[in-house]
Amino acid sequence: QVELVESGGGLVQAGGSLRLSCAPSGRTFPNYPIGWFRQAPGKEREFVAAINYVGSTTNYADSVKSRFTISRSSDKNTVFLQMNSLEPEDTAVYYCARSRFGTPATDMTQYDLWGQGTQVTVSS
């Protein structure tokens, strides 16, 4: 079974940028939408962004619109989350996941495969 691996997390100052990557452990990415979710201490996991398997359709949480950009690599094997103008409120563990359906859904219950998460910490 395909395993998803996130990378690119780290510590950054407010206003800085990070780019997260989500890639399958195998040589090809499954033909399903990929979503990014995050979970901060004491909070429930929340939707961040999602993209369909072609890369033509995207969805964003209101809190990250205009700051974050989700995209796929040219070979479709990697999904990126470019995070700009980071704020302390963005601090969380970020997870990528594969949707069971053909649309880039916002509901985490529609995703059936999850990565281990990567920590993003934004300092004031």
N, C-alpha and C positions, 0 to 999 in steps of 0.2 A: 504494500500500500504506500502511496505517496506520503512523504513527510514534509511539512513546511518548516522552514527555518528563518527566523527573523535576525537581522543584524543592523548595526548602525547606531544603536542607542548609546547614550553617554551623558556626560554632564556639560551643560552649556549655560552661559549667562543669558539673562533676559534680553530679548531682542536678537539673539543669535539664531542660527539655523542648524538643522540636522537633516540627513536623508536616511530614512530607514529602507531596508530591502527585505523582500519576502521571496524566497526561492524554494523550489521543491528539492528534496534530497536526491531525486532521480534526475534523469537527463532531459525530461520534458515536463512542462507545466500542464496540469489537468485543464480541460476545456470547460471551466466553470468560472463564475465571477469570484473575485477575491476582495475581501473586506478587511479593513483595519479597525480594531477596537482598542480601547484603553481602559485601564482600571487603576484608579488612584486609591491610596490607603483610606479605608473607611467609606469608600463609595462603591456603587455597583458598576459593573462593566458597561461601557457606553460605546455607541457607534461613533466612528470617526469619519471614515470614507470607504467607498467601494468602487469597483470598476468591473465591467463585464469582460468576458474572455477575449474579445477582440480589442478592447480598449476604446471603443467608440462612445460608451455611455458611462458616466460617473455620477456618484452621489456624495454629498458632503454634509456633515453636521453643521448646523448654523454657527456653532462656536469656532469652527476652523475655516469656514469659507473665506476666501481672499488671502488666507495665510498658508494653507496646506494645499498640495497638489498631488493627486494620485495618478500614476502612469504605469505603463508596461514597457519593458525593454523591446527593442525591435524584433527580437526572436520570440517574444511573448513569455519567456521562461522566468522572468523576474518582474515583480511588482514593486514599485517604489512609492514612498511617501515622503515628499519633500516638505519639510516643515520650516517655515520662515516666521520671523517676528514672534519667536517663542515667548511664552509667558509662564510664570511660576505655576499657574493653573493647569498648564499642559503636562506637568509632572505626573507620570504614571508608568505602568508597565504596558507596553504596546504589543498587541497580538495581531497577527494576520490569520485569516481563516478562509476556507473554501466553502462557497455556497452550494447547496444541493439543487438550486434552481438556476434558471438562465438569466435572471436579473440581478443587478447589484443591490441586494436587499439591505435594509437597515436593521432588521431584526436578527439578533444573534442566534435565535432558535432555528434560523434557516441555514445555518452553517454547520457542517458536519466534520470538518477537519481543522484543527488548530495547531499553531506553532507553540513554542515554549515561552514566547514573550521576550521582549528586550526592554531594559529599563531606560527611561528618559527622565532626566532630572534637570530642571531649569531653576537656576538660582537668581535671587533678586539682585 
